Amino acid sequence: MTGIAVACLALAGCYSPSLRDCTLSCGSPDDCAAGQVCGADGWCAAPAVAGRCPGLVDAGPRDAGPADASPDAAMTILLRVQIDGKGSILVDGHGSCSSQGAQHGDCTFTVAARVALTAYAVAIPLGNTFTGWTSATCKDAPATCTFTPMVATTIVAKFQQPSGPNK
């Protein structure tokens, strides 16, 4: 009888309605809390998040209270910013990434999921030109790109040096 009580208590912990998305691994739907499903990535999460946990990072403390009604309310994602050539990208509200900085144009920012961001591409030195975004996220956008990342996202800006004898 004691073994059954311990098993029930252990299972009750797994089925807590305050269990945050992407914090419990699973092998079947029965492993997840009410309102969560076992995603293809092997993590329990709300149906809107299931299968995307590796790209999401839990922004809140693990012992926080019940989750917000929105599945991504406490979720952040990784935004990777890459620069091809000599330039800089400013991500509004998060900082900048420069080809001449310590990270040599390959930077990572933690940003809120489902929140619009604006990235500005600026050539360095001013004689260089921004030739476009080579990533799918900002493809065909001008030097200012506004996007709303849902999962881990990469943006890449290409800059070109002037050609000819006066470069």
DSSP file (Angstrom, degrees, kcal/mol; ACC not computed):
  #  RESIDUE AA STRUCTURE BP1 BP2  ACC     N-H-->O    O-->H-N    N-H-->O    O-->H-N    TCO  KAPPA ALPHA  PHI   PSI    X-CA   Y-CA   Z-CA
    1    1 A M     >        0   0    0      0, 0.0     4,-2.0     0, 0.0     5,-0.1   0.000 360.0 360.0 360.0 -38.9    0.0    0.0    0.0
    2    2 A T  H  >  +     0   0    0      1,-0.2     4,-2.4     2,-0.2     5,-0.2   0.890 360.0  54.6 -63.6 -38.8    2.9    2.4    0.8
    3    3 A G  H  > S+     0   0    0      1,-0.2     4,-2.2     2,-0.2    -1,-0.2   0.881 107.3  50.1 -61.1 -38.8    4.4    1.8   -2.6
    4    4 A I  H  > S+     0   0    0      2,-0.2     4,-2.5     1,-0.2    -1,-0.2   0.905 110.0  50.4 -66.6 -41.4    1.1    2.8   -4.3
    5    5 A A  H  X S+     0   0    0     -4,-2.0     4,-2.4     2,-0.2    -2,-0.2   0.911 111.2  48.3 -63.6 -42.6    0.9    6.0   -2.2
    6    6 A V  H  X S+     0   0    0     -4,-2.4     4,-2.5     2,-0.2    -1,-0.2   0.915 111.8  49.8 -64.0 -42.4    4.5    6.9   -3.2
    7    7 A A  H  X S+     0   0    0     -4,-2.2     4,-2.5     2,-0.2    -2,-0.2   0.906 111.1  49.3 -63.2 -41.4    3.7    6.2   -6.8
    8    8 A C  H  X S+     0   0    0     -4,-2.5     4,-2.5     2,-0.2    -2,-0.2   0.913 111.7  48.5 -64.8 -42.1    0.6    8.4   -6.7
    9    9 A L  H  X S+     0   0    0     -4,-2.4     4,-1.6     2,-0.2    -2,-0.2   0.912 111.9  49.6 -63.9 -41.6    2.5   11.2   -5.1
   10   10 A A  H  X S+     0   0    0     -4,-2.5     4,-1.1     1,-0.2    -2,-0.2   0.923 113.2  46.1 -63.4 -43.6    5.2   11.0   -7.7
   11   11 A L  H  X S+     0   0    0     -4,-2.5     4,-1.3     1,-0.2     3,-0.3   0.872 106.5  58.8 -67.5 -36.3    2.7   11.0  -10.5
   12   12 A A  H  < S+     0   0    0     -4,-2.5    -1,-0.2     1,-0.2    -2,-0.2   0.866 102.0  55.3 -61.3 -35.5    0.8   13.9   -8.9
   13   13 A G  H >< S+     0   0    0     -4,-1.6     3,-1.0     1,-0.2    -1,-0.2   0.862 106.4  51.2 -64.0 -35.4    3.9   16.0   -9.1
   14   14 A C  H 3< S+     0   0    0     -4,-1.1    -1,-0.2    -3,-0.3    -2,-0.2   0.786 109.3  50.7 -70.8 -27.2    4.2   15.3  -12.8
   15   15 A Y  T 3< S+     0   0    0     -4,-1.3    19,-0.5    -3,-0.2    -1,-0.2   0.114  75.1 139.1-101.3  22.0    0.6   16.4  -13.4
   16   16 A S    X   -     0   0    0     -3,-1.0     3,-1.7     1,-0.2    17,-0.1  -0.482  52.4-140.6 -66.6 130.3    0.8   19.7  -11.6
   17   17 A P  T 3  S+     0   0    0      0, 0.0    50,-0.4     0, 0.0    -1,-0.2   0.656 100.3  62.2 -67.9 -12.5   -1.1   22.4  -13.6
   18   18 A S  T 3  S+     0   0    0     48,-0.2     2,-0.3     2,-0.1    -2,-0.1   0.366  72.2 126.5 -93.0   6.7    1.7   24.9  -12.7
   19   19 A L    <   -     0   0    0     -3,-1.7    48,-0.1     1,-0.1     2,-0.1  -0.491  60.2-128.1 -67.3 125.1    4.3   22.9  -14.6
   20   20 A R    >   -     0   0    0     -2,-0.3     3,-0.9    42,-0.2     4,-0.2  -0.395  27.0 -94.7 -76.8 150.5    6.1   25.2  -17.0
   21   21 A D  T 3  S+     0   0    0      1,-0.2    24,-0.2    50,-0.2    -1,-0.1  -0.278 104.7  16.9 -60.0 146.5    6.5   24.3  -20.7
   22   22 A C  T 3  S+     0   0    0     22,-2.7    -1,-0.2     2,-0.2    36,-0.2   0.751  97.0 100.5  65.4  28.4    9.7   22.6  -21.8
   23   23 A T  S <  S+     0   0    0     -3,-0.9     2,-0.5    21,-0.5    -2,-0.1   0.521  71.7  56.6-116.8 -10.3   10.8   21.6  -18.3
   24   24 A L  S    S-     0   0    0     20,-0.4    20,-2.9    -4,-0.2    -1,-0.2  -0.983  74.0-139.6-127.5 123.5    9.8   17.9  -18.2
   25   25 A S  B     -A   43   0A   0     -2,-0.5     2,-0.3    18,-0.2    18,-0.3  -0.438  26.0-167.5 -76.8 156.9   11.0   15.3  -20.8
   26   26 A C        -     0   0    0     16,-2.3    11,-0.0    13,-0.1    -1,-0.0  -0.973  34.3-172.0-146.1 156.8    8.5   12.8  -22.0
   27   27 A G  S    S+     0   0    0      1,-0.4    -1,-0.1    -2,-0.3    16,-0.1   0.483  83.5  15.3-120.2 -16.2    8.1    9.6  -23.9
   28   28 A S  S >  S-     0   0    0     14,-0.1     3,-1.9     1,-0.0    -1,-0.4  -0.966  82.9-101.1-151.8 163.8    4.4    9.5  -24.2
   29   29 A P  G >  S+     0   0    0      0, 0.0     3,-1.3     0, 0.0     7,-0.1   0.783 116.4  67.4 -58.9 -27.0    1.4   11.8  -23.8
   30   30 A D  G 3  S+     0   0    0      1,-0.2     7,-0.0     8,-0.0    -4,-0.0   0.662  89.3  65.7 -68.7 -15.3    0.7   10.3  -20.4
   31   31 A D  G <  S+     0   0    0     -3,-1.9    -1,-0.2     2,-0.0     2,-0.2   0.631  90.2  82.8 -79.6 -13.8    4.0   11.8  -19.1
   32   32 A C  S <  S-     0   0    0     -3,-1.3     3,-0.1    -4,-0.3     6,-0.1  -0.528  81.4-105.3 -99.8 158.6    2.8   15.4  -19.4
   33   33 A A    >   -     0   0    0     -2,-0.2     3,-2.1     1,-0.2   -18,-0.1  -0.221  55.4 -73.1 -70.4 164.5    0.7   17.7  -17.2
   34   34 A A  T 3  S+     0   0    0    -19,-0.5    -1,-0.2     1,-0.3     3,-0.1  -0.375 124.3  23.6 -58.5 135.0   -2.9   18.5  -18.0
   35   35 A G  T 3  S+     0   0    0      1,-0.3     2,-0.3    -3,-0.1    -1,-0.3   0.373 108.0  97.6  87.2  -4.7   -3.1   20.9  -20.9
   36   36 A Q    <   -     0   0    0     -3,-2.1    -1,-0.3    10,-0.2     2,-0.3  -0.814  55.3-157.3-114.1 157.2    0.4   19.8  -22.2
   37   37 A V  E     -B   45   0B   0      8,-3.1     8,-2.0    -2,-0.3     2,-0.8  -0.892  29.2-105.8-126.5 159.8    1.3   17.4  -24.9
   38   38 A C  E     -B   44   0B   0     -2,-0.3     6,-0.2     6,-0.2   -13,-0.1  -0.784  43.7-147.2 -86.7 111.1    4.5   15.4  -25.5
   39   39 A G    >   -     0   0    0      4,-2.3     3,-2.2    -2,-0.8   -13,-0.1  -0.241  26.0-105.0 -76.5 165.9    6.1   17.1  -28.5
   40   40 A A  T 3  S+     0   0    0      1,-0.3    -1,-0.1     2,-0.1    10,-0.0   0.691 120.7  63.6 -61.9 -19.1    8.2   15.5  -31.2
   41   41 A D  T 3  S-     0   0    0      2,-0.2    -1,-0.3   -16,-0.0     3,-0.1   0.483 119.3-109.2 -84.7  -2.9   11.3   16.9  -29.4
   42   42 A G  S <  S+     0   0    0     -3,-2.2   -16,-2.3     1,-0.3     2,-0.4   0.719  80.8 115.8  84.8  21.6   10.6   14.8  -26.3
   43   43 A W  B     -A   25   0A   0    -18,-0.3    -4,-2.3    -4,-0.1     8,-0.4  -0.963  65.7-120.1-126.2 142.7    9.4   17.7  -24.0
   44   44 A C  E     +B   38   0B   0    -20,-2.9   -22,-2.7    -2,-0.4   -21,-0.5  -0.627  50.3 141.9 -78.0 134.4    6.1   18.4  -22.4
   45   45 A A  E     -B   37   0B   0     -8,-2.0    -8,-3.1    -2,-0.3     5,-0.1  -0.981  55.7 -74.3-162.9 164.7    4.5   21.7  -23.5
   46   46 A A    >>  -     0   0    0     -2,-0.3     4,-2.4   -10,-0.3     3,-2.0  -0.315  55.4-105.3 -59.5 151.4    1.3   23.5  -24.4
   47   47 A P  T 34 S+     0   0    0      0, 0.0    -1,-0.1     0, 0.0   -11,-0.1   0.825 121.3  55.9 -52.7 -34.6    0.1   22.5  -27.8
   48   48 A A  T 34 S+     0   0    0      1,-0.2    -2,-0.0     3,-0.0    24,-0.0   0.713 118.6  33.1 -70.9 -18.9    1.1   25.8  -29.3
   49   49 A V  T X4 S+     0   0    0     -3,-2.0     3,-2.0     2,-0.0    -1,-0.2   0.658  87.5 121.6-107.9 -23.5    4.7   25.3  -28.1
   50   50 A A  T 3< S+     0   0    0     -4,-2.4   -12,-0.1     1,-0.3    -6,-0.1  -0.088  77.1  21.2 -51.5 135.8    5.1   21.5  -28.4
   51   51 A G  T 3  S+     0   0    0     -8,-0.4    -1,-0.3     1,-0.0    -7,-0.1   0.352 110.4  77.3  89.5  -4.7    7.9   20.3  -30.6
   52   52 A R    X   +     0   0    0     -3,-2.0     3,-1.0     1,-0.1     4,-0.5   0.224  53.6 112.3-119.2  13.0    9.8   23.7  -30.4
   53   53 A C  G >   +     0   0    0      1,-0.2     3,-1.6     2,-0.2    -1,-0.1   0.849  67.9  62.9 -61.7 -38.6   11.4   23.4  -26.9
   54   54 A P  G 3  S+     0   0    0      0, 0.0    -1,-0.2     0, 0.0    -2,-0.1   0.818 107.3  46.1 -58.3 -27.7   15.1   23.1  -28.0
   55   55 A G  G <  S+     0   0    0     -3,-1.0    23,-0.8    97,-0.1     2,-0.3   0.521 104.1  78.1 -89.3  -5.9   14.8   26.6  -29.5
   56   56 A L  E <   -C   77   0C   0     -3,-1.6     2,-0.4    -4,-0.5    21,-0.2  -0.796  62.0-158.9-106.9 147.4   13.1   28.1  -26.5
   57   57 A V  E     -C   76   0C   0     19,-3.0    19,-2.3    -2,-0.3     2,-0.5  -0.991  25.5-119.8-124.0 129.7   14.7   29.1  -23.2
   58   58 A D  E     -C   75   0C   0     -2,-0.4    17,-0.2    17,-0.2     4,-0.1  -0.570  24.6-170.5 -71.8 118.8   12.6   29.4  -20.0
   59   59 A A        +     0   0    0     15,-2.0    -1,-0.2    -2,-0.5    16,-0.1   0.699  61.6  70.9 -83.4 -20.8   12.9   33.0  -18.9
   60   60 A G  S    S-     0   0    0     14,-0.5     2,-0.1     1,-0.1    14,-0.0  -0.489  95.2 -86.4 -97.1 166.1   11.3   32.5  -15.5
   61   61 A P    >   -     0   0    0      0, 0.0     3,-1.6     0, 0.0    -1,-0.1  -0.374  35.9-121.8 -67.1 149.4   12.5   30.7  -12.4
   62   62 A R  T 3  S+     0   0    0      1,-0.3   -42,-0.2    -4,-0.1    -2,-0.0   0.779 111.0  51.6 -64.0 -27.6   11.7   27.0  -12.3
   63   63 A D  T 3  S+     0   0    0    -44,-0.1    -1,-0.3     0, 0.0   -44,-0.0   0.135  81.8 133.7 -98.5  21.8    9.7   27.3   -9.1
   64   64 A A    <   -     0   0    0     -3,-1.6     3,-0.1     1,-0.1   -44,-0.1  -0.178  59.6-101.6 -65.7 164.5    7.5   30.1  -10.3
   65   65 A G  S    S-     0   0    0      1,-0.2    -1,-0.1   -46,-0.0     3,-0.1   0.212  70.9 -29.1 -71.6-161.9    3.8   29.9   -9.8
   66   66 A P  S    S-     0   0    0      0, 0.0    -1,-0.2     0, 0.0   -48,-0.2  -0.174  76.9-101.5 -55.8 144.3    1.2   28.9  -12.3
   67   67 A A        -     0   0    0    -50,-0.4   -48,-0.1    -3,-0.1   -47,-0.0  -0.300  40.2 -99.6 -65.9 150.2    2.1   29.7  -15.9
   68   68 A D        -     0   0    0      2,-0.2     5,-0.1     1,-0.1    -1,-0.1  -0.230  36.4-106.6 -61.2 159.1    0.5   32.7  -17.6
   69   69 A A  S    S+     0   0    0     -3,-0.1    -1,-0.1     3,-0.1    -2,-0.1   0.807 105.6  76.0 -62.1 -30.3   -2.5   32.0  -19.9
   70   70 A S  S >  S-     0   0    0      1,-0.1     3,-1.6     2,-0.0     4,-0.3  -0.723  80.6-141.2 -84.1 128.0   -0.3   32.6  -23.0
   71   71 A P  T 3  S+     0   0    0      0, 0.0     3,-0.2     0, 0.0   -50,-0.2   0.785 101.6  39.2 -62.1 -26.9    2.0   29.6  -23.6
   72   72 A D  T >  S+     0   0    0      1,-0.2     3,-1.7     2,-0.1    41,-0.3   0.306  82.0 108.7-103.7   9.9    4.9   31.9  -24.6
   73   73 A A  T <  S+     0   0    0     -3,-1.6    -1,-0.2     1,-0.3    -4,-0.1   0.858  92.6  28.7 -57.4 -38.7    4.4   34.7  -22.0
   74   74 A A  T 3  S+     0   0    0     -4,-0.3   -15,-2.0    -3,-0.2   -14,-0.5   0.183 102.9 109.8-105.3  16.3    7.5   33.7  -20.0
   75   75 A M  E <   -C   58   0C   0     -3,-1.7    38,-2.0   -17,-0.2     2,-0.3  -0.737  42.0-175.6-101.6 140.3    9.4   32.3  -23.0
   76   76 A T  E     -CD  57 112C   0    -19,-2.3   -19,-3.0    -2,-0.4     2,-0.3  -0.870   8.0-156.8-121.9 161.7   12.5   33.8  -24.6
   77   77 A I  E     -CD  56 111C   0     34,-3.2    34,-2.5    -2,-0.3     2,-0.5  -0.849  24.2-101.7-131.1 168.6   14.3   32.6  -27.7
   78   78 A L  E     - D   0 110C   0    -23,-0.8    75,-2.1    -2,-0.3     2,-0.6  -0.813  26.9-162.6 -95.4 130.9   17.8   33.0  -29.0
   79   79 A L  E     -eD 153 109C   0     30,-3.3    30,-2.8    -2,-0.5     2,-0.5  -0.963   6.7-159.3-111.2 118.0   18.3   35.5  -31.8
   80   80 A R  E     -eD 154 108C   0     73,-3.1    75,-2.6    -2,-0.6     2,-0.5  -0.858   4.2-164.6 -99.2 130.6   21.6   34.9  -33.7
   81   81 A V  E     -eD 155 107C   0     26,-3.1    26,-2.8    -2,-0.5     2,-0.4  -0.967   8.9-177.1-117.0 124.3   22.9   37.9  -35.6
   82   82 A Q  E     -eD 156 106C   0     73,-2.6    75,-2.2    -2,-0.5     2,-0.5  -0.944  11.7-154.2-125.6 146.0   25.6   37.4  -38.3
   83   83 A I  E     -e  157   0C   0     22,-2.4     2,-0.6    -2,-0.4    75,-0.2  -0.974   2.9-162.6-123.1 128.3   27.5   39.9  -40.4
   84   84 A D  E    S-e  158   0C   0     73,-3.1    75,-3.3    -2,-0.5     2,-0.3  -0.941  72.0  -4.8-107.6 110.3   29.0   39.1  -43.8
   85   85 A G  S    S-     0   0    0     -2,-0.6     2,-0.7    73,-0.2    75,-0.1  -0.710 114.9 -32.5 103.8-160.2   31.5   41.9  -44.6
   86   86 A K  S    S+     0   0    0     -2,-0.3    38,-1.7    43,-0.1     2,-0.3  -0.875  91.8  93.6-105.7 111.8   32.2   45.0  -42.6
   87   87 A G  E     -G  123   0D   0     -2,-0.7    12,-2.7    36,-0.3    13,-0.3  -0.964  56.3-116.0-172.6-174.4   29.1   46.3  -40.8
   88   88 A S  E     -GH 122  98D   0     34,-2.5    34,-3.0    -2,-0.3     2,-0.4  -0.986  11.3-153.0-142.5 148.0   27.0   46.5  -37.7
   89   89 A I  E     -GH 121  97D   0      8,-2.8     8,-2.4    -2,-0.3     2,-0.6  -0.993   7.8-158.2-125.5 125.3   23.5   45.5  -36.8
   90   90 A L  E     -GH 120  96D   0     30,-2.4    30,-2.5    -2,-0.4     2,-0.8  -0.903   3.7-157.4-100.9 124.8   21.5   47.2  -34.1
   91   91 A V  E >>  -GH 119  95D   0      4,-3.3     3,-2.9    -2,-0.6     4,-1.6  -0.908  32.9-114.4-102.6 109.2   18.7   45.2  -32.6
   92   92 A D  T 34 S+     0   0    0     26,-2.7    26,-0.2    -2,-0.8     4,-0.0  -0.128  95.1   3.5 -49.5 123.4   16.4   47.7  -31.1
   93   93 A G  T 34 S+     0   0    0      1,-0.1    -1,-0.3    24,-0.1    -3,-0.0   0.395 127.2  64.3  83.4  -2.8   16.2   47.4  -27.3
   94   94 A H  T <4 S-     0   0    0     -3,-2.9     2,-0.3     1,-0.3    -2,-0.2   0.607  99.6-105.0-126.6 -21.5   18.9   44.6  -27.2
   95   95 A G  E  <  -H   91   0D   0     -4,-1.6    -4,-3.3    14,-0.0    -1,-0.3  -0.790  36.1 -70.9 126.1-170.2   22.2   46.0  -28.4
   96   96 A S  E     -H   90   0D   0     -2,-0.3     2,-0.4    -6,-0.3    -6,-0.2  -0.863  21.1-149.8-128.5 161.8   24.4   45.8  -31.4
   97   97 A C  E     -H   89   0D   0     -8,-2.4    -8,-2.8    -2,-0.3     2,-0.4  -1.000  19.2-169.9-129.8 128.8   26.6   43.4  -33.2
   98   98 A S  E >   -H   88   0D   0     -2,-0.4     7,-1.7   -10,-0.2     3,-1.3  -0.940  31.1-138.0-125.3 143.7   29.7   44.6  -35.1
   99   99 A S  T 3  S+     0   0    0    -12,-2.7   -11,-0.1    -2,-0.4    -1,-0.1   0.712 112.3  49.6 -66.2 -19.1   32.0   42.8  -37.5
  100  100 A Q  T 3  S+     0   0    0    -13,-0.3    -1,-0.3     4,-0.1   -12,-0.1   0.382  95.8  96.6-100.7   2.8   34.8   44.7  -35.7
  101  101 A G  S X  S-     0   0    0     -3,-1.3     3,-1.7     1,-0.1    -4,-0.0  -0.181  95.7 -87.5 -84.0-179.2   33.7   43.8  -32.2
  102  102 A A  T 3  S+     0   0    0      1,-0.3    -1,-0.1     2,-0.1    -3,-0.1   0.767 128.2  50.5 -60.7 -28.5   34.9   41.0  -29.9
  103  103 A Q  T >  S-     0   0    0     -5,-0.2     3,-0.8     0, 0.0    -1,-0.3   0.412 103.3-132.3 -94.1   2.5   32.5   38.5  -31.4
  104  104 A H  T <  S-     0   0    0     -3,-1.7    -5,-0.3     1,-0.3   -21,-0.2   0.840  70.2 -47.0  52.4  42.0   33.5   39.4  -35.0
  105  105 A G  T 3  S+     0   0    0     -7,-1.7   -22,-2.4   -23,-0.1     2,-0.3   0.742 116.9 103.9  77.7  23.3   30.0   39.7  -36.3
  106  106 A D  E <   +D   82   0C   0     -3,-0.8     2,-0.3    -8,-0.2   -24,-0.2  -0.791  47.5 158.9-136.6  91.9   28.5   36.6  -34.8
  107  107 A C  E     -D   81   0C   0    -26,-2.8   -26,-3.1    -2,-0.3     2,-0.4  -0.789  28.8-150.3-120.4 155.5   26.4   37.5  -31.8
  108  108 A T  E     -D   80   0C   0     -2,-0.3     2,-0.3   -28,-0.2   -28,-0.2  -0.993  12.4-174.6-127.4 133.8   23.5   36.0  -29.9
  109  109 A F  E     -D   79   0C   0    -30,-2.8   -30,-3.3    -2,-0.4     2,-0.6  -0.938  23.5-132.4-122.5 147.1   20.8   37.8  -28.0
  110  110 A T  E     +D   78   0C   0     -2,-0.3     2,-0.3   -32,-0.2   -32,-0.2  -0.907  38.5 172.4 -97.7 120.7   18.1   36.5  -25.8
  111  111 A V  E     -D   77   0C   0    -34,-2.5   -34,-3.2    -2,-0.6     2,-0.2  -0.863  37.0 -92.2-129.0 159.1   14.7   38.0  -26.8
  112  112 A A  E >   -D   76   0C   0     -2,-0.3     3,-0.9   -36,-0.3   -36,-0.3  -0.492  43.4-116.2 -70.9 137.3   11.1   37.5  -26.0
  113  113 A A  T 3  S+     0   0    0    -38,-2.0    37,-0.2   -41,-0.3   -38,-0.1  -0.474  95.1  15.0 -70.1 145.0    9.2   35.1  -28.2
  114  114 A R  T 3  S+     0   0    0     35,-2.7     2,-0.5     1,-0.2    -1,-0.2   0.718  95.1 122.1  64.8  25.4    6.3   36.6  -30.2
  115  115 A V    <   -     0   0    0     -3,-0.9    -1,-0.2    34,-0.4    32,-0.1  -0.979  67.2-113.8-119.3 128.6    7.5   40.2  -29.7
  116  116 A A        -     0   0    0     -2,-0.5     2,-0.3    32,-0.2    32,-0.2  -0.312  34.9-168.9 -62.3 138.4    8.2   42.3  -32.8
  117  117 A L  E     - I   0 147D   0     30,-3.3    30,-2.3    -6,-0.0     2,-0.4  -0.913  12.4-148.2-124.8 152.7   11.9   43.4  -33.2
  118  118 A T  E     - I   0 146D   0     -2,-0.3   -26,-2.7   -26,-0.2     2,-0.4  -0.993  10.8-166.8-123.6 129.9   13.5   45.9  -35.5
  119  119 A A  E     -GI  91 145D   0     26,-3.0    26,-2.9    -2,-0.4     2,-0.5  -0.943   4.4-158.3-115.4 136.0   17.1   45.4  -36.8
  120  120 A Y  E     -GI  90 144D   0    -30,-2.5   -30,-2.4    -2,-0.4     2,-0.5  -0.961   6.0-150.2-116.6 126.9   19.1   48.1  -38.4
  121  121 A A  E     -G   89   0D   0     22,-2.4     2,-0.4    -2,-0.5   -32,-0.2  -0.849  17.0-179.1 -98.3 128.7   22.0   47.4  -40.8
  122  122 A V  E     -G   88   0D   0    -34,-3.0   -34,-2.5    -2,-0.5     2,-0.1  -0.992  22.6-129.7-131.5 125.2   24.8   50.0  -40.9
  123  123 A A  E     -G   87   0D   0     -2,-0.4   -36,-0.3   -36,-0.2     7,-0.1  -0.430  24.2-124.3 -72.6 145.7   27.9   49.7  -43.1
  124  124 A I  S    S+     0   0    0    -38,-1.7     2,-0.2    -2,-0.1     5,-0.1  -0.998  93.0  23.1-130.8 130.5   31.4   50.2  -41.5
  125  125 A P  S >  S-     0   0    0      0, 0.0     3,-2.0     0, 0.0   -39,-0.1   0.772  95.9-117.8 -67.0 178.7   33.2   52.3  -42.7
  126  126 A L  T 3  S+     0   0    0      1,-0.3    -3,-0.1    -2,-0.2    -2,-0.1   0.683 109.4  69.0 -62.3 -17.8   30.7   54.5  -44.4
  127  127 A G  T 3  S+     0   0    0      2,-0.1    -1,-0.3    40,-0.1    -3,-0.0   0.753  86.4  83.0 -71.0 -24.0   32.2   53.8  -47.8
  128  128 A N  S <  S-     0   0    0     -3,-2.0     2,-0.4    33,-0.1    33,-0.2  -0.316  75.1-138.2 -73.2 163.8   30.9   50.2  -47.6
  129  129 A T  E     -F  160   0C   0     31,-2.7    31,-2.8    -5,-0.1     2,-0.5  -0.957  11.5-122.0-128.5 147.0   27.4   49.4  -48.6
  130  130 A F  E     -F  159   0C   0     -2,-0.4    29,-0.2    29,-0.2     3,-0.1  -0.752  27.3-177.0 -79.6 123.5   24.7   47.2  -47.2
  131  131 A T  E     -     0   0C   0     27,-2.8     2,-0.2    -2,-0.5    28,-0.2   0.558  48.7 -76.6-104.0  -9.7   23.7   44.8  -50.0
  132  132 A G  E     -F  158   0C   0     26,-1.1    26,-2.9     7,-0.0     2,-0.5  -0.704  46.7 -66.2 141.6 170.3   20.9   43.0  -48.3
  133  133 A W  E     -F  157   0C   0      8,-0.4     7,-0.5     5,-0.3    24,-0.2  -0.807  32.4-169.2 -90.6 130.5   19.8   40.4  -45.8
  134  134 A T        +     0   0    0     22,-2.1     2,-0.3    -2,-0.5    23,-0.1   0.414  60.6  89.1-102.2   1.3   20.8   36.9  -46.8
  135  135 A S  S  > S-     0   0    0     21,-0.9     4,-0.8     1,-0.1     3,-0.4  -0.676  83.4-121.4 -95.8 154.2   18.6   35.1  -44.2
  136  136 A A  T  4 S+     0   0    0     -2,-0.3     3,-0.4     1,-0.2    -1,-0.1   0.824 105.2  67.2 -62.5 -32.3   15.0   34.1  -44.8
  137  137 A T  T  4 S+     0   0    0     17,-0.5    -1,-0.2     1,-0.2    18,-0.1   0.899 118.0  18.6 -59.1 -44.9   13.8   36.2  -41.9
  138  138 A C  T >4 S+     0   0    0     -3,-0.4     3,-2.6    18,-0.1    -5,-0.3   0.282  86.7 150.7-111.2   9.4   14.6   39.6  -43.4
  139  139 A K  T 3< S+     0   0    0     -4,-0.8    -5,-0.1    -3,-0.4    -3,-0.1  -0.120  74.7   7.8 -46.3 133.4   14.9   38.6  -47.1
  140  140 A D  T 3  S+     0   0    0     -7,-0.5    -1,-0.3     1,-0.2    -6,-0.1   0.474  99.1 128.8  70.4   5.3   14.0   41.4  -49.4
  141  141 A A    <   -     0   0    0     -3,-2.6    -8,-0.4     1,-0.1    -1,-0.2  -0.549  60.5-115.6 -83.9 155.5   13.7   43.9  -46.5
  142  142 A P        -     0   0    0      0, 0.0    -1,-0.1     0, 0.0    -9,-0.0  -0.011  54.4 -69.6 -72.7-169.0   15.6   47.3  -46.7
  143  143 A A  S    S+     0   0    0    -13,-0.1   -22,-2.4   -23,-0.1     2,-0.6   0.704 127.7  64.5 -60.4 -19.5   18.4   48.1  -44.2
  144  144 A T  E    S-I  120   0D   0    -24,-0.2     2,-0.5   -26,-0.0   -24,-0.2  -0.940  72.4-175.9-106.0 121.3   15.7   48.3  -41.5
  145  145 A C  E     -I  119   0D   0    -26,-2.9   -26,-3.0    -2,-0.6     2,-0.5  -0.972  10.5-167.2-122.8 125.5   14.0   44.9  -40.9
  146  146 A T  E     +I  118   0D   0     -2,-0.5     2,-0.3   -28,-0.2   -28,-0.2  -0.947  22.8 154.5-110.7 130.9   11.0   44.4  -38.6
  147  147 A F  E     -I  117   0D   0    -30,-2.3   -30,-3.3    -2,-0.5    -9,-0.1  -0.958  39.2-132.9-149.7 162.4   10.1   40.8  -37.7
  148  148 A T        -     0   0    0     -2,-0.3     2,-0.2   -32,-0.2   -32,-0.2  -0.911  24.5-149.4-123.2 101.9    8.5   38.7  -35.0
  149  149 A P        +     0   0    0      0, 0.0   -35,-2.7     0, 0.0   -34,-0.4  -0.510  19.8 176.8 -74.4 136.7   10.5   35.6  -34.0
  150  150 A M  S    S+     0   0    0     -2,-0.2     2,-0.2   -37,-0.2   -37,-0.1   0.695  72.1  11.2-104.5 -31.4    8.5   32.6  -32.8
  151  151 A V  S    S-     0   0    0      1,-0.1    -1,-0.2   -38,-0.1   -74,-0.1  -0.768 114.7 -44.3-135.1 177.7   11.4   30.2  -32.4
  152  152 A A  S    S-     0   0    0     -2,-0.2     2,-0.3  -100,-0.2   -73,-0.2  -0.248  70.5-168.4 -49.0 132.6   15.2   30.5  -32.4
  153  153 A T  E     -e   79   0C   0    -75,-2.1   -73,-3.1   -98,-0.1     2,-0.4  -0.939  20.1-155.8-134.6 147.8   16.0   32.8  -35.3
  154  154 A T  E     -e   80   0C   0     -2,-0.3   -17,-0.5   -75,-0.2     2,-0.4  -0.989   7.3-170.3-123.4 134.1   19.1   33.9  -37.3
  155  155 A I  E     -e   81   0C   0    -75,-2.6   -73,-2.6    -2,-0.4     2,-0.4  -0.977   5.3-167.2-120.3 140.8   19.4   37.1  -39.3
  156  156 A V  E     -e   82   0C   0     -2,-0.4   -22,-2.1   -75,-0.2   -21,-0.9  -0.991   2.5-164.7-131.1 126.6   22.3   37.7  -41.6
  157  157 A A  E     -eF  83 133C   0    -75,-2.2   -73,-3.1    -2,-0.4     2,-0.5  -0.903   9.3-148.9-110.3 139.8   23.3   41.0  -43.2
  158  158 A K  E     -eF  84 132C   0    -26,-2.9   -27,-2.8    -2,-0.4   -26,-1.1  -0.915  13.1-174.3-111.1 132.8   25.7   41.3  -46.1
  159  159 A F  E     - F   0 130C   0    -75,-3.3     2,-0.4    -2,-0.5   -29,-0.2  -0.932   6.9-156.8-123.2 147.7   28.0   44.3  -46.6
  160  160 A Q  E     - F   0 129C   0    -31,-2.8   -31,-2.7    -2,-0.3     3,-0.1  -0.972  13.8-128.8-130.3 141.2   30.3   45.0  -49.6
  161  161 A Q        -     0   0    0     -2,-0.4   -33,-0.1   -33,-0.2     6,-0.1  -0.520  42.0 -94.9 -78.4 151.6   33.4   47.2  -50.0
  162  162 A P        -     0   0    0      0, 0.0     2,-0.2     0, 0.0    -1,-0.1  -0.387  42.8-137.9 -64.8 146.8   33.4   49.6  -52.9
  163  163 A S        +     0   0    0      3,-0.1     3,-0.3    -3,-0.1    -3,-0.0  -0.632  55.2  53.0-103.4 165.3   35.1   48.2  -56.0
  164  164 A G  S >  S-     0   0    0     -2,-0.2     3,-1.1     1,-0.2     0, 0.0  -0.388 100.3 -55.6 103.4 178.2   37.5   49.9  -58.3
  165  165 A P  T 3  S+     0   0    0      0, 0.0    -1,-0.2     0, 0.0    -2,-0.0   0.665 126.1  59.9 -71.3 -16.4   40.8   51.8  -57.9
  166  166 A N  T 3         0   0    0     -3,-0.3    -2,-0.1     1,-0.2    -3,-0.1   0.104 360.0 360.0 -99.3  23.6   39.3   54.4  -55.4
  167  167 A K    <         0   0    0     -3,-1.1    -1,-0.2    -5,-0.1    -3,-0.1   0.494 360.0 360.0 -76.4 360.0   38.3   51.9  -52.7
